Amino acid sequence: MSTVINRDAGSVRIAPASEELKAGVENLTLPDPLGFGNLMTPIMALAYYRDGSWETPRLTALEPLRLAPHTQALHYGQAIFEGMKAYRNLGSLFQSRSLLFRPYDHANRFNRSARRLGMPPIDEEVFVETLEQLVAHVDKLVPNKFAQSLYLRPAMFGATDHLSVTPSTEYCFVVVATPSDAFFTTPIKAWIERRYSRAGAGGTGCVKAAGNYAASFAAAAPLREQGFHQLLWLDANSRTYLEEFTAMNVFIRWNGKLATPPLSDTILPGITRDSLLALAEPLGLDMEERAVAVNELLDAIRAGADIELFGCGTGAVIAPVEAVGDESGLRLCLPAPTVAPTLRKHLLDIHHGLAPAPKGWQWPVGTRKQP
């Protein structure tokens, strides 16, 4: 999946924020505890697609967008997003204060999502430089602690104010950011969802369409009262095989191997998932992509096997699972994780510039040649 781009390619001119907005950033302090979404950066990036082309993104004040009540995305869900992070550089491999992780791969996936929903792609150089410029402008708000980050949320939605059931002719591209604490710092409990399905063949499960996540809310809401954190989805056809968590891809470690379900049109091609596949062999781990039956997993746990289940994604990085349950009353505890914490630490070392990584993964902010 990894996309390698020559940084010497022509720079893109992004309209900078005003001096007043820059001063506003300097007056802010990070909340303690940091949490997630408790403080939005006062600067966002914004661009519109009109008359067949994208305008140049600009950095502007974080403020409500003006939408007509008959804006297309509000009715037909033509909306996508990405989730990615900037980390404080804590190592000596780079001179930059902050690092983006695999931004061109996120740009590529963002455009795959756009095309699947009939939306115009945005130039990958524009996408990445917009992120770089936003992070550079709000650098003070990139947390300094290990595993904390500046979470970045690029999104695009149909902005045409018309009710006809057709793709929009105008689109809004926006990027907001929020300082973020580490997600899931302790093992989580996973609920095996047997009633609802996350995605069907030929649908949008392999892209980051906004509706994919809204469809999980009804199933997830009651589970929090029972102490569960994530839904573990099964395939829609047979309810037999593991697919993914709501916000993470799924891995198991068993019989000396790591396994993850193969990609399909119902499974999101996660950037963190792809990173683990690339890192497994150098770390001495056997890795395979194969179908994993839910009963295979449950039988192994019941038998007391040395088995490990964890999720991985941009938000969580890696989240070990300590227990699984379902609507039948099933409640099973898993052994303490052994591989997941090691993988998490190694990925975070890469995120923070403390360890080297394949070309294109660590992207220093602010070192691109400016016009």
C-alpha positions as CSV (number, residue, x, y, z in Angstrom):
1,M,0.0,0.0,0.0
2,S,2.8,2.4,0.8
3,T,3.1,5.4,-1.5
4,V,6.5,7.0,-1.9
5,I,6.6,10.5,-3.2
6,N,9.6,12.6,-4.2
7,R,9.6,15.6,-1.8
8,D,11.4,17.7,-4.5
9,A,8.3,17.8,-6.6
10,G,6.8,21.2,-7.1
11,S,5.4,22.9,-4.1
12,V,1.8,23.8,-3.8
13,R,0.9,27.3,-2.6
14,I,-1.5,27.1,0.4
15,A,-3.1,30.3,1.5
16,P,-1.6,30.9,5.1
17,A,-3.5,31.9,8.2
18,S,-3.6,35.5,9.3
19,E,-1.2,36.9,11.9
20,E,-4.2,37.3,14.2
21,L,-5.0,33.6,14.0
22,K,-1.4,32.6,14.6
23,A,-1.4,34.8,17.7
24,G,-4.5,33.1,18.9
25,V,-2.7,29.7,18.8
26,E,0.1,31.0,21.0
27,N,-2.3,32.1,23.7
28,L,-3.7,28.6,24.1
29,T,-2.6,25.9,26.5
30,L,-3.3,22.2,26.3
31,P,-6.0,20.8,28.6
32,D,-5.0,18.3,31.3
33,P,-6.2,15.6,31.0
34,L,-5.9,16.0,27.2
35,G,-8.7,13.6,26.3
36,F,-10.0,13.6,22.7
37,G,-11.8,16.5,21.1
38,N,-11.7,18.6,24.2
39,L,-9.8,21.4,22.4
40,M,-10.1,22.0,18.7
41,T,-7.3,24.0,17.1
42,P,-8.6,27.5,16.2
43,I,-7.3,27.2,12.6
44,M,-8.8,24.8,10.0
45,A,-8.1,24.2,6.3
46,L,-10.9,24.8,3.8
47,A,-11.4,24.5,0.0
48,Y,-14.4,24.2,-2.3
49,Y,-14.9,22.4,-5.6
50,R,-16.9,24.5,-8.0
51,D,-17.2,24.7,-11.8
52,G,-15.3,21.5,-12.3
53,S,-12.1,22.2,-10.3
54,W,-10.8,22.6,-6.8
55,E,-9.8,26.0,-5.4
56,T,-6.6,26.4,-3.5
57,P,-7.0,25.4,0.1
58,R,-6.7,28.2,2.7
59,L,-6.1,28.3,6.4
60,T,-8.9,30.1,8.2
61,A,-10.5,30.4,11.5
62,L,-12.4,27.4,12.9
63,E,-16.0,28.4,12.6
64,P,-19.3,26.9,11.5
65,L,-19.9,26.2,7.9
66,R,-22.9,27.8,6.2
67,L,-25.1,25.0,4.8
68,A,-28.6,25.2,3.3
69,P,-31.1,22.8,4.9
70,H,-31.3,21.1,1.5
71,T,-27.5,20.6,1.1
72,Q,-27.0,17.3,-0.7
73,A,-24.8,15.6,1.9
74,L,-27.4,16.1,4.7
75,H,-29.9,14.0,2.8
76,Y,-28.0,11.5,0.7
77,G,-24.8,11.0,2.7
78,Q,-22.2,11.9,0.1
79,A,-19.5,12.3,2.7
80,I,-16.1,10.8,3.4
81,F,-13.2,11.4,5.9
82,E,-9.8,10.3,6.9
83,G,-8.2,9.9,10.4
84,M,-4.5,10.6,10.8
85,K,-2.0,12.1,13.2
86,A,0.9,14.4,13.6
87,Y,3.4,13.4,16.4
88,R,6.0,15.4,18.3
89,N,9.4,14.4,17.0
90,L,11.2,13.0,20.1
91,G,14.2,11.5,18.3
92,S,17.3,12.7,16.4
93,L,16.5,11.2,13.0
94,F,14.8,14.4,11.7
95,Q,15.2,18.1,12.3
96,S,11.5,18.9,12.1
97,R,9.5,19.4,15.4
98,S,6.6,17.3,14.2
99,L,6.1,14.2,12.0
100,L,3.1,13.1,9.9
101,F,2.7,9.3,9.5
102,R,2.3,8.0,6.0
103,P,0.4,11.1,4.7
104,Y,0.5,10.1,1.0
105,D,-1.1,6.7,1.8
106,H,-3.9,8.5,3.6
107,A,-4.2,10.9,0.7
108,N,-4.5,7.8,-1.6
109,R,-7.2,6.2,0.5
110,F,-9.1,9.5,0.8
111,N,-9.3,9.6,-3.0
112,R,-10.3,6.0,-3.2
113,S,-13.2,6.9,-0.9
114,A,-14.0,9.9,-3.0
115,R,-14.2,8.0,-6.2
116,R,-16.4,5.2,-4.6
117,L,-18.9,7.9,-3.6
118,G,-18.8,9.7,-7.0
119,M,-16.8,12.6,-5.7
120,P,-13.8,14.5,-7.3
121,P,-10.4,13.4,-6.0
122,I,-8.1,16.1,-4.6
123,D,-4.5,16.3,-5.7
124,E,-2.3,14.3,-3.3
125,E,0.3,17.0,-3.2
126,V,-2.4,19.5,-2.3
127,F,-3.8,17.2,0.4
128,V,-0.4,16.6,2.0
129,E,0.8,20.2,1.9
130,T,-2.5,21.3,3.4
131,L,-1.9,19.0,6.3
132,E,1.7,20.2,6.7
133,Q,0.8,23.8,6.7
134,L,-2.0,23.3,9.2
135,V,0.2,21.4,11.5
136,A,3.0,24.0,11.2
137,H,0.6,26.8,12.1
138,V,-0.7,25.0,15.2
139,D,2.6,23.4,16.2
140,K,2.3,24.6,19.8
141,L,-0.7,22.4,20.1
142,V,1.1,19.2,19.1
143,P,1.5,17.4,22.5
144,N,5.0,16.6,23.7
145,K,4.3,13.4,25.5
146,F,4.9,9.9,24.1
147,A,1.8,8.4,22.4
148,Q,-0.1,11.7,22.4
149,S,-0.7,13.4,19.1
150,L,-2.4,16.0,17.1
151,Y,-5.3,14.2,15.5
152,L,-6.2,15.4,12.0
153,R,-9.6,14.9,10.4
154,P,-9.7,15.7,6.6
155,A,-13.3,15.4,5.3
156,M,-15.2,16.0,2.1
157,F,-18.9,16.3,1.5
158,G,-21.4,17.2,-1.2
159,A,-22.2,20.8,-0.8
160,T,-24.8,21.4,-3.6
161,D,-28.0,22.9,-2.2
162,H,-30.4,20.7,-4.3
163,L,-32.6,17.7,-3.4
164,S,-32.2,15.8,-6.7
165,V,-30.9,12.2,-6.1
166,T,-27.7,12.8,-8.1
167,P,-24.1,13.5,-7.1
168,S,-23.3,17.0,-6.0
169,T,-21.6,19.4,-8.4
170,E,-20.0,21.3,-5.5
171,Y,-17.9,19.9,-2.7
172,C,-16.3,21.1,0.5
173,F,-12.9,19.8,1.7
174,V,-12.1,20.7,5.3
175,V,-9.4,19.7,7.7
176,V,-9.8,20.1,11.5
177,A,-7.4,19.1,14.2
178,T,-7.5,18.3,17.9
179,P,-4.8,17.4,20.4
180,S,-5.3,13.9,21.5
181,D,-4.4,11.6,24.3
182,A,-3.5,8.0,23.7
183,F,-6.5,5.8,23.0
184,F,-7.2,2.5,24.8
185,T,-4.2,2.5,27.1
186,T,-5.6,-0.5,28.9
187,P,-7.0,-3.7,27.2
188,I,-10.5,-3.4,25.9
189,K,-13.6,-5.7,25.9
190,A,-15.1,-6.6,22.5
191,W,-18.7,-7.5,21.7
192,I,-19.2,-9.9,18.9
193,E,-22.0,-8.4,16.8
194,R,-24.4,-11.1,15.6
195,R,-27.5,-9.1,14.7
196,Y,-26.3,-6.2,12.5
197,S,-23.8,-6.1,9.7
198,R,-21.1,-3.5,9.1
199,A,-20.9,-3.9,5.4
200,G,-22.0,-6.0,2.5
201,A,-20.4,-7.2,-0.7
202,G,-20.2,-4.4,-3.3
203,G,-20.9,-1.7,-0.7
204,T,-18.8,0.9,0.9
205,G,-17.1,-1.1,3.6
206,C,-13.7,-0.8,2.1
207,V,-13.7,3.1,2.1
208,K,-14.2,5.7,4.8
209,A,-17.7,6.7,4.0
210,A,-19.4,8.6,6.9
211,G,-22.4,6.4,6.8
212,N,-20.4,3.3,7.6
213,Y,-19.9,4.6,11.1
214,A,-23.4,6.0,11.7
215,A,-24.7,2.5,10.9
216,S,-22.9,1.1,14.0
217,F,-24.3,3.5,16.5
218,A,-27.5,1.7,17.3
219,A,-25.6,-1.6,17.9
220,A,-22.9,0.0,20.0
221,A,-24.9,2.3,22.3
222,P,-26.3,-0.4,24.7
223,L,-22.9,-2.1,25.1
224,R,-21.2,0.7,26.9
225,E,-23.4,0.2,29.9
226,Q,-22.1,-3.4,30.1
227,G,-18.5,-2.3,29.9
228,F,-17.7,-3.2,26.3
229,H,-15.7,-0.8,24.1
230,Q,-15.8,-2.0,20.5
231,L,-18.0,-4.1,18.3
232,L,-16.3,-7.0,16.5
233,W,-18.1,-7.4,13.2
234,L,-18.7,-10.7,11.3
235,D,-19.2,-11.2,7.6
236,A,-22.7,-10.2,6.4
237,N,-23.3,-13.4,4.4
238,S,-22.8,-16.2,7.0
239,R,-22.0,-14.4,10.3
240,T,-19.1,-16.8,10.5
241,Y,-15.9,-15.0,9.9
242,L,-14.2,-12.0,11.7
243,E,-14.1,-8.8,9.6
244,E,-13.0,-5.9,11.7
245,F,-13.8,-3.8,14.7
246,T,-15.9,-0.6,14.3
247,A,-12.8,1.6,14.3
248,M,-10.0,-0.9,13.9
249,N,-8.8,-3.8,11.8
250,V,-8.5,-7.1,13.7
251,F,-5.5,-9.4,14.4
252,I,-5.1,-12.6,16.3
253,R,-1.9,-14.3,17.5
254,W,-2.2,-18.1,17.7
255,N,0.1,-21.1,17.1
256,G,3.1,-18.8,16.7
257,K,1.6,-16.7,13.9
258,L,-0.2,-13.4,13.5
259,A,-3.2,-13.5,11.3
260,T,-5.6,-10.9,9.9
261,P,-8.5,-11.3,7.6
262,P,-7.6,-10.6,3.9
263,L,-8.9,-7.4,2.4
264,S,-12.1,-7.4,0.5
265,D,-14.8,-4.9,-0.4
266,T,-16.2,-5.2,3.1
267,I,-12.9,-4.5,5.0
268,L,-11.2,-1.1,5.2
269,P,-7.5,-1.2,4.1
270,G,-6.1,0.2,7.3
271,I,-2.8,2.1,7.2
272,T,-1.8,0.7,10.6
273,R,-2.8,-2.8,9.4
274,D,-0.6,-2.4,6.4
275,S,2.2,-1.1,8.6
276,L,2.0,-4.3,10.8
277,L,2.1,-6.5,7.8
278,A,5.3,-4.8,6.7
279,L,6.9,-4.8,10.1
280,A,6.1,-8.4,11.1
281,E,9.0,-10.1,9.3
282,P,11.7,-7.7,10.5
283,L,10.5,-8.2,14.0
284,G,10.7,-12.0,13.6
285,L,7.0,-12.6,13.5
286,D,5.2,-15.0,11.1
287,M,2.3,-13.2,9.5
288,E,-0.6,-14.5,7.3
289,E,-3.7,-13.0,5.8
290,R,-6.5,-15.6,6.1
291,A,-10.1,-16.0,7.0
292,V,-10.6,-16.4,10.8
293,A,-13.8,-18.1,11.9
294,V,-15.3,-16.7,15.0
295,N,-15.9,-20.2,16.4
296,E,-12.3,-21.0,15.8
297,L,-11.4,-18.0,18.0
298,L,-13.9,-18.8,20.7
299,D,-13.0,-22.5,20.9
300,A,-9.3,-21.7,21.3
301,I,-10.1,-19.2,24.1
302,R,-12.3,-21.8,25.9
303,A,-9.5,-24.4,25.5
304,G,-7.1,-22.1,27.3
305,A,-4.9,-21.6,24.2
306,D,-2.1,-19.1,24.2
307,I,-4.0,-16.7,22.0
308,E,-4.1,-13.0,21.6
309,L,-6.7,-10.7,20.0
310,F,-6.1,-7.1,19.2
311,G,-7.3,-4.2,17.1
312,C,-5.2,-1.7,15.2
313,G,-5.9,1.7,13.7
314,T,-4.8,5.3,13.5
315,G,-6.7,6.3,16.7
316,A,-5.9,3.3,18.9
317,V,-2.6,2.3,17.3
318,I,-2.9,-1.1,18.9
319,A,-5.6,-2.1,21.4
320,P,-5.3,-5.6,23.1
321,V,-8.6,-7.3,23.9
322,E,-9.0,-8.8,27.4
323,A,-12.5,-10.2,27.0
324,V,-15.1,-11.0,24.4
325,G,-18.9,-11.3,24.8
326,D,-22.1,-11.5,22.8
327,E,-25.9,-11.3,23.1
328,S,-26.1,-15.0,24.2
329,G,-24.5,-14.2,27.5
330,L,-21.1,-15.4,26.4
331,R,-18.3,-13.9,28.4
332,L,-14.7,-15.1,27.8
333,C,-11.4,-13.7,29.1
334,L,-8.2,-13.8,27.1
335,P,-4.7,-14.3,28.4
336,A,-2.5,-11.2,29.0
337,P,-1.2,-9.9,25.7
338,T,2.5,-10.4,24.8
339,V,3.0,-9.4,21.2
340,A,0.5,-6.5,21.0
341,P,2.4,-4.3,23.5
342,T,5.7,-4.8,21.7
343,L,4.1,-3.9,18.3
344,R,2.5,-0.8,19.8
345,K,5.7,0.4,21.3
346,H,7.6,-0.2,18.0
347,L,5.0,1.7,16.0
348,L,4.9,4.6,18.4
349,D,8.7,4.8,18.3
350,I,8.4,5.2,14.5
351,H,5.6,7.8,14.9
352,H,7.8,9.9,17.2
353,G,10.9,9.6,15.1
354,L,12.7,7.4,17.7
355,A,13.1,4.5,15.3
356,P,13.7,4.3,11.5
357,A,10.9,3.2,9.2
358,P,10.4,2.4,5.5
359,K,10.7,5.3,3.1
360,G,7.7,7.6,3.1
361,W,6.3,6.6,6.5
362,Q,7.8,9.5,8.6
363,W,7.1,12.8,7.0
364,P,8.8,15.8,8.7
365,V,6.6,18.9,8.8
366,G,8.0,22.2,7.6
367,T,11.0,20.9,5.6
368,R,9.2,21.0,2.2
369,K,10.7,23.6,-0.1
370,Q,8.4,26.5,0.0
371,P,7.6,28.8,-3.0
